[in-house]
Amino acid sequence: MIQDVEITGVAAEGNAIARVGEMVVFIPYGAPGDVADVQLTRKKRSYAEGRIVRMVSPSEARCEPRCEHFGVCGGCRWQHLPYEVQLEWKGRQVRDALERIAKVELPEIRPVLGSREIWEYRNKMEYTFSNRRWLTWEQVQSGEEVAGRDAAGFHIPGAFDKVLDIRRCHLQDDLSNRLRIFIKNFGHDHGYEFYDLKAQKGLLRTLMVRIASTGDVMAVMQFGCDDREKITALMDAVKEEFPEITSLMYLVNTKVNDTMGDQDILLWSGKPYIEEEMEGLRFRVGPKSFYQTNSRQAYELYKVARDFAGLTGDELVYDLYTGTGTIANFIARQARHVIGIEYVEDAIRDAKLNAAVNGLANTEFYAGDMKDVLTDEFVAEHGRPDVMIVDPPRAGMHDDVVRVILNAAPRRIVYVSCNPATQARDLAALDCSYRVTAVQPVDMFPHTHHVENVVCLERR
């Protein structure tokens, strides 16, 4: 136990940070300005981890979290910080990464573009059903016998087989809560077996809910065994109770993990997709499709990327890591031609479909590993791009991809990133030929430490 520890900032993974002598201590759910007694839970040579056991003097920056599950769920680690404070620390996170890792000349970094909605902003949520409900420390300490261990909610961080039973999550429209609780209660009332994540057996396994900005609603129920009678009863009950669901689907998954990418998903009622909309463009989103989780803020993110691209209508644009082609199709009306590349074949099928739905004839898409598809030969065949838009996964770009980009020598690069640290590393590699001319952080996930960052680079 260390007494009277002053928390001074926010660090990686949303933890707060304090310094005790020469030791750095990472503390979850702290706020800059807190003074607290901290119990160390892990100690290494250069740092330690701890938890607050007594608040001596709370920070003036604190606010009351809205969610009753805050501090246990692990999802919204910054709910105790006012939104303007969250944006301030996200901006610092971007600036620190670019200055400390990239070490390149930077323009003034713009303030973080905040989300208009900070509650019920997610268009996609995934819940797990489990017969091993997580008990909080208070429940364990009370000594009271807890009736029923079935749960419908979220995995506890670091405990794959434990699920926190969620009464209400504030990140998606309340329809999501009502649907989850209905299925849970229906399962209880009719003797359905909740999934045992250790024994790998049970009927009720997961639920995915997608609610589009257009009002379309998709629900995908995953079952752990093919009990046709019980599946039919539940799906019919959901269809009757929730007529607002426009795409009701299910699957039976008997493999060890609950990923759906390699599974057959069957339509129970409605359409096999929902639709999002931006500037009159319609984007079909299937059960396996990737779409930015904050629909309205995705529009703001894509507008930043389009503005940075500086399109006049005569450019050849390469959209790397195109996903389902959302950015490629979004900018196609301002470009001469757009080529999208993505390693997930299902995503490329969605990209082509969305181009066809919107009557876009100036886009083409290719599937394959980026470093294998985007070669010097590919560039020679399809043309040297005027603009490249890159939106890689958290790991950033492969060295071979960076090399081909340098060889292709586009006039401008727009780099969209969900991880400022790996983005900064890649900016350092591009610095030999490109200078950073604009930086715009965008907050897609209020109450979390995650932040997107868009950087514009011009050829030297």
Buried (B, 14 or more C-beta within 10 A) or exposed (E): EBEEBBBBBBBEEBBBBBEBEEBBBBBBBBBBBBBBBBEBEEEEEEEBBBBBEEBEEBBEBBEEBEBEBBBBBBBBBBBBBEBEBBBBBBBBBBBBBBEEBBEBEBEEBBEBBBBEEBBBBBBBBBBBBBBBBBBEEEEEEEEEEEEEBBBBBBBBBEEEBBBBBBEBBBBBBEBBBEBBBBBBEBBEEEEBBBBBBEEEEBBBBBBBBBBBBBEBBBBBBBBBBEBEEBBEBBBEBBBEBBEEBBBBBBBBBEEEEBEBEEBEBBEBBBBEBBBBBBEEBEBBBBBBBBBBBBBBBBBBBBBBBBBBBBBEEEBBBBBBBBBBBBBBBBBBBBBBBBBBBBBBEBBBBBBBBBBEBBEBEBBBBBBBEBBEBBBEEBBEEBBEBBBBBBBBEEEBBBEBBBBBBBEBEBBBBBBBBBBBBBBBBBBBBBBEBBBBBBBBBBBBBBBBBBBBBBBBBBEE
